[in-house]
């Protein structure tokens, strides 16, 4: 996939190579092959991929901009180390933003037969992805499924915010925790597939209310349950963070401050 060309590459080729390095690193982070807080060494990546440091630096900067990594002065770049509080805040933010985007997306996506079929194919493809070595591909399908749905909302500002929640939330922690509890793997993935199918069916019918309800139920089960059981985050903290945003949404915070 990667090749090292000693001739001076064009701007386009450098951009393409940087994109490939970014995708490679993103998959490693999502799959848990690079852990929470682990340093990403340019020398190691250059040796693994056989590329120069320029596209690696560009890819690392993109990871930092997307919230998946952080630059520490005089030390380098590492995968974001998320505290329990930060993970709870990211969970609450996604619970706040994604249902809004789903509602906005339904009128457009319900008419897009080709994309509905693409999303359906992704659900089918993920059915038998249950082994640890398939985790990276499965996580990418899951992220792409949600991203493609909300993209049809056509609200660039909310999409930018949603993208931050996807990239900043360390779902690879859940992947690691899940495979430490192998008895939960099949039931977890079966539930995920069934919930994705319900969301997509509601969208295909143009039922925005039902699609939003299914999306909220899916996110709450997936993240609240797994964050508590696999990441050890107190349930009370998740509820507190979610209630704070809901209060803001309903205007209660603003009225209390007035």
N, C-alpha and C positions, 0 to 999 in steps of 0.2 A: 504493500500500500504506500509506504514511504520510501523515497529514494533521495540520495544525497547527490546533488548536481553541483559540481565545482564551478560551472559556468555561472556568470552573474544572472540571477533569475529576473524575470520581469516583475513589475508591481503586482500584476494579476496572479502570477505563480506564487509570489510570496504570500499574498492574501489567501490563496487556496491552501497552501501548506500550513499557514497559521490556523486556519479553520479545522484542518485535519488534526493538528496537535491539540487544539481546544476540545474537539469531540472525543479524542482519545483520553484526555485527562478527565473530562467530565464523566465519562463512563466509569473510569477507575474510581472516582470519588463516589458516584451514586451506588456502585456495586460494593463499596466497602473495601476495595483493594488499597485505597489510600484512606487512612483513618482520620477521625476527628482530631484536629490539632497537629497532624503530621506535616513535616516540612516537605515541600516539593522542590527537589534539587534539579537545577537546569542540567547539570552534568549527567545525572542519572537518566533524565529524559532524552538527552542528546545521544547517549549510548544505546538506550532502548530502541530509539526510532531511527537513528542514523541521520539526524538533521542538525543544522547549525543552531546557534543560540538565538538568532534573530526571531524566527517564527515561534520559538518556545517562549521568549519574553513577551511577544505579542499575545500569545495564548494565555499566559499567566495574568497579564493585565486585564484581559477579558474576563477571566475567572474572578478577579478581584472586583471588577465593575459589576459583575452579576451577583456578587455576594456569596460565592461559594468558597472564596479564599480571601486571605488578608495579607497585606504586606507589612512586615515588621522592619522598621528602619535598622539598617546595618546587619540584618540577619537574613532576610529573604522572604519567601512566600510560603504560607502554610494553609492547610485546610482550616476553615473557620472553626474555632472552638466555641461551641454554643453552650451556654449555661442552661440550667433547667428553666429559669425565668424567661430567657430569650426564646427557647423552644416553645414555651407556652404562649408567648406573645405572637410568634409566627403562626402557630396553630389558630389562634383567635383571629388574626388578621385574614388568614385564608378563609375561615368560616364566615367572615364578614364580607369579603370581596367576591368570592367565587359564585355564590348563589345569585348575586346581582348580575354578574356577567352571563350566567346561564340563562337567566330570564331575558336579557337583551339578545342573546344568541338564537333563541328558539325560533322566532319569526323568519330569520334568514336561513338557519341550518335546516329547518324542517323542509325547505324547498330544494335543498341541495342533495339530490339523490346520490350523486357520485361520492360525496363526502360521507353521507350516512353509510354507504356500502363500505367505504374505506375503514370507518370506525368499527363497523361490524366485523370486518376481516381481522382487525387488530385484536378484538375480543376473542375470536376463534383461535388466532395464532397463539395467544397467551395461555390457552387452556391446559396444555401439557408442559408448560414451563414451570417446573417445581423444584428442580435441583439447584444447588448452590452455584454451579458454573453457568446456569442460565439466568441468574439473578440480574446481571447487568442489562441483558436484552429485555427482560420482563419489566424492570423498572423504567427503561426508556419507553416501552410501549405504554405503560401506565401514565407517565408524564405527558407523552405525546397525545394520548387520548383526551386528557383533561385540557391540554393546551389548545388542541384543534377545536374543541367545543367552544371554549371561551373566546377564541380568536374571532368567531363569527359574531361576537357582540359588537365589533367594529368601534370599540371605545378605547382609543390608544392610551389614554391616561390610566384608566383602571387596569388595562392589560399590562402596562409597565409595572404597576404595583403588584399585580398577581404574579408576574414573572419573578419578582424579587422573592415572594413567599415560596415559590417552587424551588428556586436556586438556593435560598438561604436555609431552608429547612433540611436538617441532616437526616433524610429518610434512610440513609445507609445504616444509621444506628439501629433502626427498626429491622432492617434486613439481617444484621448481625444477631440481634436479639431473637429474631424469629427462628433462625437456624440453631440457636441454642435451646430452643423448645420445639424439637422436630415434630412432636405430636400435634402442634398447632398449624403446621405448614399447609397441609391439604385443606383444612377447614377455612383457614384464612384466605387462601387463594380462590377457593370455590365461592366464598361469599363475595369477594372482590369482583369476580366475573359476573355473578348473578346481579350484583348492584350496577355494574357498568351496563349490562344489558337492559335493565329496567330504566336507567337514565336515558339511554339511546332510544328505546321504544317510545318513551314519553315525548322526546324531542321529535321523532319521526311523525308522531301524531299531531304535533303542533300544540301540545298541552304544556304550556309554560309553568303553570302552577304545580302540576305533578312532577315535571322535570326538576324544578327547584326543590321540591320536598324530597325527592329521591336523592338529589345531589347532597343536600344537607344531611340526610340520614347516613349516606355513604361516607361522607367526610367525618362526621361525628363518630361513627363506629370505627372507622379505620384509624383515625388519629387519636381520639380520646382513649379508646380501649388499648391500642398498642402503645401509646405514650405512657400509659399507666402501668401496663403489665410488662412491657419490654424495656422501656427507658426509665421506669421508676419515678415518673413525675407525679406528684400528688394530684388526685382528681379535683380536689378543692381549688388548686391553683389554676387548672385549666378552666374550670367553671368561672372563676373570678375574672380571668382575662377575657373570656368570651362575653361575660355579662357587662364588663366595662365598655366594650365596643358596642354592644347592643344598646346600652344606655345612651351612648353618644349618638347612635343612629336614631334613637327615638326622641332625642332632644332633651333628655332629662338632665344631662350634665350641664348643658348650656343654661337651662332654666335654673338649676341649683346655683350656678355661679352669678346669675343676674341679681 
